[in-house]
Amino acid sequence: MSEISNQLIDIIKSVLKEKYEFEDNDNLIMIEIPKEKIHGDYSTNIAMRLAKVLHNSPINIANGIKDLFLNYPLIKNVEVVNPGFINFFLNQGSLTSVIKKVLNENENYGRGNKKNGKIMVEYVSANPTGDLHLGHARGAAYGDALTRIMSYAGYDVLREYYVNDAGNQINVLANSLFERYKEALGLEIDLEKVGYQGQDVKILASNIKEEDGDKWLKVDEKEAIEHFKNVGIELELNKIKKDLDLYRVSFDHYQSERELYSSLKVEKTLDYLKTSPYCYQSEGALWLKTTEFNDDKDRVLIKSDGSLTYLTPDIAYHKDKFDRGYDELVDILGADHHGYMARLKAGVKIMGYNPDKLNFLIVQIVRLMENGEEVKMSKRTGNAVTIRELCEDVGVDVARYFFISKPIDSHLDFDLSLARKQSADNPIYYIQYAYARIASILSKDNSFVSKDEYSLLTNEKEIELIKLLDSFPKEVEDIALSKEVNKLCNYIYKLAQTFHSYYNENRVIVENDKELTSERLSLVKAVSIVLKTSLNLLGVEAKENM
């Protein structure tokens, strides 16, 4: 909640208690910034929310308390608008007090108090069988920014990557590597066994040949395949980690699927499910009655050939998450997992956990566009464009911002032509340039001061900037709750836009007026602090020179 909003809420509580002996124990009071300036600096609909409680019309309630607000120095004027909105016009000196708060708290301005509970956010979790591509890039940037924001807001967050290192795709990787290894030694290979045709598999196999020679042709093939499985997982995962490091994405923990099997967590989960009334045999397979929990059909746990479906270890994995002490789980999944949510929630419920504590964010499809046409393949390799290639083309800052700037559940067209531009047309360039402009100003004169009021800041754009600064803590808090990271992009763009407009119309350093200069420098310094914090939360660099 913003500083000014908090003050207004306290004032409204005092007025309601004085006039109506009403105690707001349910946090009914809401404060908003009106879209049109003629309706004041801030507004509340509390009169409408209390109509039934106070057995009176909203307009009468509002008019009954209107004049009492004028007893508080923060408030200059009050108006009541049908059907009962109360609009506040603030004394500008009181409004500017937020500048002092920003300057004093610096990079901690907007940081939330420590919250109860632990949250695990799982994202990326790409199979260790190849390069990370655009869908992974979007989920990685969004998940990383979300966890940064949630941590900043005061939540205890763990970032986790689930390594699918136990499924059939790993067998395919091992066989592909083994065949390419034989090829690197000059032998004929069975192309039908090369399930992964990418150049990266050839490179990995060649590296193994250089290190081990023909060693793996002299052992039992099962032993060789097991070695290639282990080496393939390690090498592919290390490659993924390097790409994520380039992309400024890090994890607190990598959870291996194979570890879930070796520690018998999958087996124990399956044993428990078999004893539940929701498990049954049919057509030689073991089924889970997920339709009892809003799934569209029941799901197989063990196929008729005795192999497990993906659902079985996934239920074990989410049980393990809860058992590790996490109160809320957030899974960021690709668009192809949309139908997976109901069955996994059902599994969690059957295991005895609260399915409402498991939440999903679905990453929708990304199209890479250039000159109005879709780009499907890398010009360099002929394969799908990877995170590394995209970052080398447009830069990490641009890539991250473009992926984060739209709602995660909407399709995204990534415009390469726009991304390459270094002009105001490119939104992240425009935002970074605002920060660089302020850095340039402060390099010439940094005589900003921290004081209680900045009475000379009366310009309309100055007031708009101050309101935006004041709203930043609430933006962080709301985004951490809603998990709509794109709203921080909207906020920071608006802040940059307002600053550019202000800068184009006003001189910050005013000759022969040290007081006005000092106050304006204080304002733009506060703006730069919030710009930098916001950029850091998005995983984007705040550049002092551009």
C-alpha positions as CSV (number, residue, x, y, z in Angstrom):
1,M,0.0,0.0,0.0
2,S,1.3,3.5,-0.8
3,E,2.3,5.9,1.9
4,I,-0.5,8.4,1.0
5,S,-3.1,5.7,0.6
6,N,-2.2,4.4,4.1
7,Q,-2.6,7.9,5.5
8,L,-6.0,8.4,3.8
9,I,-7.2,5.0,5.1
10,D,-6.3,6.0,8.7
11,I,-8.1,9.3,8.2
12,I,-11.2,7.7,6.9
13,K,-11.2,5.2,9.8
14,S,-11.0,8.1,12.2
15,V,-13.8,10.0,10.5
16,L,-16.1,7.0,10.4
17,K,-15.5,6.3,14.1
18,E,-16.2,9.9,15.0
19,K,-19.3,10.3,12.9
20,Y,-20.9,6.8,12.9
21,E,-19.0,4.9,15.7
22,F,-18.0,2.5,12.9
23,E,-14.9,0.3,13.3
24,D,-13.5,-1.0,10.0
25,N,-12.2,-4.4,11.1
26,D,-12.8,-6.0,7.7
27,N,-10.5,-3.7,5.6
28,L,-13.5,-2.3,3.6
29,I,-11.8,1.0,2.8
30,M,-10.3,1.1,-0.7
31,I,-8.4,4.0,-2.2
32,E,-8.0,4.7,-5.9
33,I,-6.4,7.3,-8.2
34,P,-9.2,8.8,-10.4
35,K,-8.6,8.5,-14.1
36,E,-9.5,12.1,-14.6
37,K,-7.7,14.8,-12.7
38,I,-10.9,16.9,-12.2
39,H,-12.0,14.1,-9.8
40,G,-9.2,14.8,-7.3
41,D,-5.9,13.1,-6.4
42,Y,-7.5,10.1,-4.7
43,S,-11.0,8.7,-4.3
44,T,-12.9,6.1,-2.1
45,N,-16.2,4.3,-2.5
46,I,-16.5,3.5,1.2
47,A,-19.9,5.3,1.4
48,M,-21.3,2.8,-1.1
49,R,-19.8,-0.2,0.7
50,L,-21.3,0.9,4.0
51,A,-24.8,1.7,2.8
52,K,-26.3,-1.6,4.1
53,V,-24.3,-1.6,7.3
54,L,-25.3,2.0,8.2
55,H,-28.8,1.7,6.8
56,N,-28.4,4.9,4.8
57,S,-27.9,6.0,1.2
58,P,-24.3,6.3,0.0
59,I,-24.8,10.0,-0.9
60,N,-26.1,10.8,2.6
61,I,-23.2,8.9,4.2
62,A,-20.6,10.7,2.1
63,N,-22.1,14.1,2.7
64,G,-22.4,13.4,6.4
65,I,-18.6,13.0,6.7
66,K,-17.4,15.3,4.0
67,D,-16.5,18.3,6.1
68,L,-14.8,16.2,8.8
69,F,-11.9,15.4,6.4
70,L,-11.0,19.1,6.2
71,N,-9.7,18.8,9.8
72,Y,-6.7,16.9,8.5
73,P,-3.6,18.8,7.1
74,L,-3.2,16.2,4.3
75,I,-6.5,17.1,2.7
76,K,-7.1,20.5,1.0
77,N,-10.6,19.9,-0.4
78,V,-13.3,17.1,-0.6
79,E,-16.1,16.6,-3.1
80,V,-18.9,14.1,-3.1
81,V,-20.0,12.7,-6.5
82,N,-23.0,10.5,-7.3
83,P,-23.7,7.8,-6.4
84,G,-21.5,8.3,-3.3
85,F,-17.8,8.6,-4.3
86,I,-15.7,10.8,-2.0
87,N,-12.9,12.6,-3.9
88,F,-9.9,14.0,-2.1
89,F,-7.8,17.0,-3.2
90,L,-4.5,16.9,-1.2
91,N,-2.3,19.7,0.0
92,Q,0.7,19.5,-2.4
93,G,3.2,19.9,0.4
94,S,1.8,16.7,2.0
95,L,1.8,14.9,-1.3
96,T,5.5,15.5,-1.9
97,S,6.5,13.9,1.4
98,V,6.9,10.6,-0.6
99,I,10.1,12.0,-2.2
100,K,11.8,12.0,1.2
101,K,10.7,8.4,1.8
102,V,12.1,7.2,-1.5
103,L,15.4,9.1,-1.0
104,N,15.8,7.7,2.5
105,E,14.9,4.1,1.8
106,N,16.6,4.0,-1.6
107,E,16.6,0.5,-3.1
108,N,14.4,-0.7,-0.3
109,Y,11.6,1.7,-1.1
110,G,8.6,-0.5,-1.9
111,R,10.0,-3.6,-0.2
112,G,7.3,-5.5,1.7
113,N,7.4,-6.8,5.2
114,K,8.2,-10.5,5.7
115,K,5.1,-12.6,5.0
116,N,4.2,-15.9,6.7
117,G,4.4,-19.1,4.8
118,K,6.7,-20.5,2.1
119,I,6.0,-20.6,-1.7
120,M,7.6,-22.7,-4.3
121,V,7.6,-21.5,-7.9
122,E,8.5,-24.1,-10.5
123,Y,9.3,-22.9,-14.0
124,V,11.2,-23.8,-17.2
125,S,11.6,-27.5,-16.3
126,A,12.5,-28.3,-19.9
127,N,13.6,-31.9,-20.7
128,P,17.4,-32.1,-20.6
129,T,17.5,-33.3,-24.2
130,G,18.2,-30.2,-26.2
131,D,18.4,-26.4,-26.4
132,L,16.0,-24.0,-24.7
133,H,13.7,-22.3,-27.3
134,L,11.2,-19.4,-27.3
135,G,8.5,-21.0,-25.2
136,H,11.1,-21.8,-22.6
137,A,12.4,-18.2,-22.9
138,R,9.0,-16.7,-22.1
139,G,8.4,-18.9,-19.1
140,A,11.9,-18.4,-17.8
141,A,11.7,-14.6,-18.0
142,Y,8.2,-14.5,-16.5
143,G,9.0,-17.0,-13.7
144,D,12.3,-15.2,-12.8
145,A,10.7,-11.8,-12.7
146,L,7.7,-13.1,-10.7
147,T,10.0,-14.7,-8.0
148,R,12.1,-11.5,-7.8
149,I,8.9,-9.5,-7.3
150,M,7.4,-11.9,-4.7
151,S,10.7,-12.0,-2.8
152,Y,10.8,-8.2,-2.8
153,A,7.2,-8.1,-1.6
154,G,8.3,-10.1,1.5
155,Y,7.4,-13.7,0.5
156,D,9.7,-16.6,1.2
157,V,10.1,-18.0,-2.3
158,L,12.0,-21.0,-3.6
159,R,12.8,-21.2,-7.3
160,E,12.8,-24.8,-8.6
161,Y,13.6,-26.6,-11.9
162,Y,12.2,-30.1,-12.3
163,V,14.6,-32.2,-14.3
164,N,12.7,-34.9,-16.3
165,D,15.6,-37.3,-16.3
166,A,13.7,-40.6,-15.9
167,G,11.3,-40.8,-18.9
168,N,11.5,-42.4,-22.3
169,Q,12.9,-39.1,-23.7
170,I,16.1,-39.8,-21.8
171,N,16.4,-43.3,-23.3
172,V,16.0,-41.7,-26.7
173,L,18.7,-39.2,-25.9
174,A,21.1,-42.0,-24.7
175,N,20.5,-44.0,-27.9
176,S,20.9,-40.9,-30.1
177,L,24.2,-40.0,-28.4
178,F,25.5,-43.6,-28.7
179,E,24.8,-43.7,-32.4
180,R,26.4,-40.3,-33.0
181,Y,29.3,-41.4,-30.9
182,K,29.8,-44.4,-33.2
183,E,29.4,-42.1,-36.2
184,A,32.2,-39.9,-34.8
185,L,34.4,-43.0,-34.7
186,G,33.7,-43.6,-38.4
187,L,31.2,-46.4,-38.0
188,E,27.9,-46.9,-39.7
189,I,24.9,-46.0,-37.5
190,D,21.2,-46.9,-37.2
191,L,19.5,-43.6,-38.0
192,E,16.2,-45.0,-36.7
193,K,17.7,-44.9,-33.2
194,V,18.7,-41.3,-33.5
195,G,15.5,-39.8,-32.1
196,Y,17.1,-36.4,-31.5
197,Q,18.6,-35.1,-34.8
198,G,19.9,-31.7,-33.5
199,Q,23.4,-30.5,-34.0
200,D,23.9,-30.3,-30.2
201,V,23.7,-34.1,-30.0
202,K,26.4,-34.5,-32.6
203,I,28.6,-32.1,-30.8
204,L,28.1,-33.8,-27.4
205,A,28.9,-37.2,-29.0
206,S,32.0,-35.8,-30.6
207,N,33.2,-34.4,-27.3
208,I,32.8,-37.8,-25.7
209,K,34.8,-39.4,-28.5
210,E,37.6,-36.9,-28.0
211,E,37.7,-37.6,-24.3
212,D,37.1,-41.4,-24.2
213,G,38.2,-42.7,-27.6
214,D,36.5,-46.0,-28.5
215,K,36.2,-47.1,-24.8
216,W,32.4,-47.4,-25.0
217,L,32.5,-49.8,-27.9
218,K,34.5,-52.3,-25.7
219,V,31.9,-52.7,-23.0
220,D,28.4,-54.3,-22.8
221,E,26.0,-52.1,-24.8
222,K,23.6,-51.8,-21.9
223,E,26.4,-50.4,-19.8
224,A,27.4,-48.0,-22.6
225,I,23.8,-46.8,-23.0
226,E,23.5,-46.2,-19.2
227,H,26.8,-44.2,-19.4
228,F,25.5,-42.1,-22.3
229,K,22.3,-41.6,-20.4
230,N,24.1,-40.2,-17.4
231,V,26.6,-38.2,-19.5
232,G,23.8,-36.9,-21.8
233,I,21.7,-35.6,-18.9
234,E,24.7,-33.9,-17.2
235,L,26.0,-32.3,-20.4
236,E,22.6,-31.2,-21.6
237,L,21.6,-29.8,-18.2
238,N,24.9,-27.9,-17.9
239,K,24.3,-26.4,-21.3
240,I,20.8,-25.4,-20.2
241,K,22.2,-23.8,-17.1
242,K,24.8,-21.8,-19.1
243,D,22.0,-20.5,-21.3
244,L,19.9,-19.6,-18.3
245,D,22.8,-17.9,-16.7
246,L,23.3,-15.8,-19.9
247,Y,19.5,-15.0,-19.6
248,R,19.9,-14.0,-15.9
249,V,17.7,-16.8,-14.7
250,S,18.8,-18.8,-11.7
251,F,17.3,-21.5,-9.5
252,D,17.6,-22.4,-5.8
253,H,17.1,-26.1,-6.5
254,Y,17.1,-28.6,-9.3
255,Q,14.9,-31.5,-8.5
256,S,15.7,-34.8,-10.3
257,E,12.9,-37.1,-11.3
258,R,15.2,-40.1,-11.0
259,E,15.8,-39.1,-7.3
260,L,12.1,-39.4,-6.7
261,Y,12.3,-43.0,-7.9
262,S,15.6,-43.9,-6.1
263,S,14.2,-42.5,-2.8
264,L,11.0,-44.7,-3.3
265,K,8.8,-41.5,-3.3
266,V,7.1,-42.6,-6.5
267,E,6.6,-46.2,-5.2
268,K,5.2,-45.0,-1.9
269,T,2.8,-42.5,-3.6
270,L,1.6,-45.3,-5.8
271,D,1.1,-47.6,-2.9
272,Y,-1.0,-44.9,-1.2
273,L,-3.1,-44.3,-4.3
274,K,-3.8,-48.0,-4.7
275,T,-5.4,-48.0,-1.2
276,S,-7.7,-45.0,-1.9
277,P,-11.3,-45.5,-3.1
278,Y,-10.5,-43.5,-6.2
279,C,-8.2,-46.2,-7.7
280,Y,-9.5,-49.0,-9.9
281,Q,-8.4,-51.6,-12.5
282,S,-9.8,-51.6,-16.0
283,E,-8.6,-53.0,-19.3
284,G,-5.4,-54.3,-17.6
285,A,-4.5,-50.8,-16.4
286,L,-4.7,-49.0,-13.1
287,W,-6.8,-45.9,-13.2
288,L,-7.4,-42.9,-11.0
289,K,-11.0,-41.6,-10.7
290,T,-10.1,-37.9,-11.3
291,T,-13.6,-37.2,-12.7
292,E,-14.7,-37.0,-9.1
293,F,-12.6,-33.8,-8.9
294,N,-13.7,-31.9,-12.0
295,D,-11.5,-33.7,-14.5
296,D,-13.1,-34.5,-17.9
297,K,-12.1,-38.1,-17.8
298,D,-10.4,-40.6,-15.5
299,R,-6.6,-41.0,-15.9
300,V,-4.3,-44.0,-16.1
301,L,-1.6,-44.4,-13.5
302,I,-0.1,-47.7,-14.7
303,K,-0.5,-48.7,-18.4
304,S,-1.5,-52.3,-19.4
305,D,2.2,-52.9,-20.2
306,G,3.2,-52.1,-16.6
307,S,4.8,-48.7,-17.4
308,L,3.9,-45.6,-15.5
309,T,2.2,-42.6,-17.1
310,Y,3.6,-39.1,-16.5
311,L,0.9,-38.4,-14.0
312,T,2.2,-40.9,-11.4
313,P,5.6,-39.4,-10.8
314,D,4.1,-35.9,-11.1
315,I,1.7,-36.6,-8.2
316,A,4.7,-37.9,-6.2
317,Y,6.6,-34.8,-7.0
318,H,3.9,-32.5,-5.8
319,K,3.4,-34.5,-2.7
320,D,7.1,-34.1,-2.1
321,K,6.8,-30.3,-2.6
322,F,4.2,-30.1,0.1
323,D,6.1,-32.5,2.4
324,R,9.1,-30.1,2.1
325,G,7.0,-27.5,4.0
326,Y,5.7,-25.3,1.2
327,D,2.4,-23.7,1.8
328,E,1.7,-22.7,-1.8
329,L,2.9,-24.2,-5.1
330,V,3.0,-22.3,-8.3
331,D,3.7,-24.2,-11.6
332,I,4.5,-22.2,-14.7
333,L,3.7,-24.6,-17.6
334,G,3.6,-24.6,-21.4
335,A,0.4,-24.2,-23.3
336,D,0.4,-28.0,-24.1
337,H,-0.1,-28.6,-20.4
338,H,-3.4,-26.7,-20.2
339,G,-5.4,-29.9,-19.7
340,Y,-3.0,-31.2,-17.1
341,M,-4.2,-28.9,-14.3
342,A,-7.4,-30.7,-13.3
343,R,-5.9,-34.1,-13.1
344,L,-2.9,-33.0,-11.0
345,K,-5.2,-31.1,-8.7
346,A,-7.2,-34.2,-8.3
347,G,-4.1,-36.2,-7.5
348,V,-3.1,-33.7,-4.9
349,K,-6.5,-33.8,-3.3
350,I,-6.6,-37.6,-3.2
351,M,-3.2,-37.6,-1.5
352,G,-4.7,-35.5,1.2
353,Y,-3.5,-32.0,0.3
354,N,-5.4,-28.8,-0.4
355,P,-5.6,-28.4,-4.2
356,D,-6.4,-24.7,-3.8
357,K,-2.7,-24.4,-2.7
358,L,-1.6,-25.6,-6.1
359,N,-1.8,-22.8,-8.7
360,F,-0.9,-22.8,-12.4
361,L,0.3,-20.1,-14.9
362,I,0.0,-21.2,-18.5
363,V,2.6,-19.8,-20.9
364,Q,0.9,-19.2,-24.2
365,I,2.4,-19.6,-27.7
366,V,5.2,-17.3,-29.0
367,R,5.6,-16.4,-32.6
368,L,8.9,-14.8,-33.7
369,M,8.1,-12.1,-36.3
370,E,10.3,-10.2,-38.7
371,N,9.0,-7.7,-41.3
372,G,5.5,-9.0,-40.8
373,E,6.4,-12.7,-41.4
374,E,6.9,-15.5,-38.9
375,V,10.4,-16.8,-38.4
376,K,10.3,-20.5,-37.6
377,M,13.9,-21.5,-38.0
378,S,17.3,-20.2,-37.1
379,K,19.2,-18.8,-40.2
380,R,22.4,-20.1,-38.7
381,T,21.5,-23.7,-37.8
382,G,18.2,-24.4,-39.6
383,N,16.7,-25.5,-36.3
384,A,14.3,-23.7,-33.9
385,V,15.6,-20.4,-32.6
386,T,17.2,-20.8,-29.2
387,I,17.3,-18.5,-26.2
388,R,21.1,-18.0,-26.8
389,E,20.6,-17.0,-30.4
390,L,17.8,-14.6,-29.5
391,C,19.9,-12.9,-26.8
392,E,22.8,-12.6,-29.1
393,D,20.6,-11.0,-31.7
394,V,18.5,-8.5,-29.7
395,G,20.2,-8.5,-26.2
396,V,19.1,-10.0,-22.9
397,D,17.3,-6.8,-21.7
398,V,15.1,-6.6,-24.8
399,A,14.4,-10.4,-24.9
400,R,13.3,-10.4,-21.2
401,Y,11.3,-7.3,-21.4
402,F,9.4,-8.3,-24.5
403,F,8.5,-11.7,-23.1
404,I,7.4,-10.2,-19.7
405,S,5.5,-7.2,-21.1
406,K,2.3,-9.1,-22.1
407,P,0.0,-11.2,-20.0
408,I,1.4,-14.7,-19.9
409,D,-1.9,-16.3,-20.8
410,S,-2.1,-14.5,-24.1
411,H,-0.4,-15.3,-27.4
412,L,2.7,-13.2,-28.1
413,D,4.2,-12.0,-31.3
414,F,7.8,-11.1,-30.7
415,D,8.7,-8.4,-33.2
416,L,12.4,-8.8,-34.1
417,S,12.4,-5.6,-36.2
418,L,11.1,-3.6,-33.2
419,A,13.3,-5.4,-30.7
420,R,16.5,-4.4,-32.7
421,K,15.6,-0.7,-32.7
422,Q,17.5,1.6,-30.4
423,S,14.9,4.4,-30.4
424,A,11.8,5.5,-28.4
425,D,9.8,3.0,-30.5
426,N,11.4,0.2,-28.5
427,P,9.7,0.3,-25.1
428,I,12.6,-1.0,-23.1
429,Y,15.1,1.4,-24.8
430,Y,12.6,4.2,-24.0
431,I,12.6,3.2,-20.3
432,Q,16.3,2.7,-20.0
433,Y,16.9,6.0,-21.7
434,A,14.8,7.7,-19.0
435,Y,17.2,6.3,-16.4
436,A,20.3,7.3,-18.4
437,R,18.9,10.9,-18.8
438,I,18.5,11.2,-15.1
439,A,22.0,9.9,-14.5
440,S,23.3,12.5,-16.9
441,I,21.5,15.3,-15.1
442,L,22.8,14.1,-11.7
443,S,26.3,13.9,-13.0
444,K,26.1,17.7,-13.6
445,D,24.5,18.5,-10.3
446,N,23.6,16.1,-7.5
447,S,22.5,18.7,-4.9
448,F,19.2,16.9,-4.1
449,V,18.1,16.9,-0.5
450,S,15.9,14.8,1.7
451,K,13.3,17.0,3.5
452,D,9.8,16.8,4.7
453,E,8.1,18.9,2.0
454,Y,9.0,20.1,-1.5
455,S,6.7,23.1,-1.7
456,L,8.1,24.4,-5.1
457,L,7.0,21.2,-6.9
458,T,3.7,22.4,-8.2
459,N,3.9,21.6,-11.9
460,E,1.2,19.2,-13.1
461,K,3.8,16.7,-14.4
462,E,5.7,16.9,-11.1
463,I,2.6,16.0,-9.2
464,E,1.9,13.1,-11.6
465,L,5.4,11.8,-11.1
466,I,5.0,12.0,-7.3
467,K,1.8,10.1,-7.4
468,L,3.4,7.4,-9.5
469,L,6.3,7.1,-7.0
470,D,3.8,6.9,-4.2
471,S,1.9,4.0,-5.9
472,F,5.0,1.9,-6.4
473,P,4.8,-0.1,-3.1
474,K,1.2,-1.0,-3.9
475,E,2.1,-2.0,-7.5
476,V,4.7,-4.5,-6.1
477,E,2.2,-5.8,-3.5
478,D,-0.6,-6.3,-6.0
479,I,1.6,-7.9,-8.6
480,A,3.0,-10.4,-6.1
481,L,-0.6,-11.4,-5.2
482,S,-2.1,-11.4,-8.8
483,K,1.1,-12.8,-10.4
484,E,0.5,-10.5,-13.3
485,V,4.2,-9.5,-13.9
486,N,3.3,-7.6,-17.1
487,K,1.7,-4.9,-14.9
488,L,5.2,-3.8,-13.7
489,C,6.1,-3.2,-17.3
490,N,3.0,-1.1,-17.7
491,Y,3.9,0.9,-14.5
492,I,7.6,1.5,-15.4
493,Y,6.7,2.5,-19.0
494,K,4.2,5.1,-17.6
495,L,6.8,6.4,-15.1
496,A,9.4,6.7,-17.9
497,Q,6.8,8.3,-20.2
498,T,5.8,10.9,-17.6
499,F,9.4,11.7,-16.9
500,H,10.3,12.2,-20.6
501,S,7.3,14.5,-20.9
502,Y,8.3,16.5,-17.9
503,Y,11.9,16.7,-19.0
504,N,10.9,17.9,-22.5
505,E,8.9,20.8,-21.0
506,N,11.0,21.8,-18.0
507,R,14.6,22.4,-17.0
508,V,15.6,20.4,-14.0
509,I,18.7,22.5,-13.3
510,V,17.3,26.1,-13.2
511,E,19.9,28.9,-13.4
512,N,19.8,31.3,-10.5
513,D,17.3,29.3,-8.5
514,K,19.1,26.9,-6.3
515,E,16.0,26.0,-4.2
516,L,13.9,25.0,-7.2
517,T,16.8,23.1,-8.7
518,S,17.4,21.2,-5.5
519,E,13.8,20.1,-5.3
520,R,13.6,19.1,-8.9
521,L,16.9,17.1,-8.5
522,S,15.3,15.4,-5.5
523,L,12.3,14.4,-7.6
524,V,14.3,13.0,-10.5
525,K,16.6,11.2,-8.2
526,A,13.6,9.5,-6.6
527,V,12.3,8.6,-10.0
528,S,15.7,7.1,-10.9
529,I,15.6,5.0,-7.7
530,V,12.2,3.5,-8.6
531,L,13.2,3.0,-12.2
532,K,16.3,1.1,-11.2
533,T,14.4,-1.0,-8.6
534,S,11.7,-1.9,-11.2
535,L,14.3,-2.8,-13.8
536,N,16.1,-5.0,-11.3
537,L,12.8,-6.8,-10.5
538,L,12.4,-7.4,-14.3
539,G,15.9,-8.7,-14.6
540,V,16.8,-5.8,-16.9
541,E,19.9,-3.6,-16.6
542,A,19.6,0.1,-15.5
543,K,22.1,1.8,-17.8
544,E,23.7,5.1,-16.9
545,N,25.0,5.6,-20.5
546,M,23.3,4.9,-23.7
